[in-house]
């Protein structure tokens, strides 16, 4: 995934906009983003917090995915859809799920 994201943003690459329109590329980015989000949610603890096991490399991939998806999708709908599939929310308010999950992690462009 890291290689795909790097290729998308390669200097002089005119392919980014075209590739992001391809369903197979969008689907791959979305699946990877959701997988990381759900894994971080399921493995977070009081000590690790919302980033869970993610180190800086993983976090950069996550942020690259997030930034690419925000360009092509309705971010609010995407985030709410993922939050609705998070296990063990035990009636938590949407805002509490948001603030406790990696979805709320600020990512620079």
Secondary structure, 3 states (H helix, E strand, C coil): CHHHHHHHCCCCCCCHHHHHHCHHHHHHHHHHHHHHHHHHHHHCCCCCHHHCCCCHHHHHHHHHHHHHHHHHCCHHHHHHHHHHCCCCCCCCCHHHHHHHCHHHCCCCC
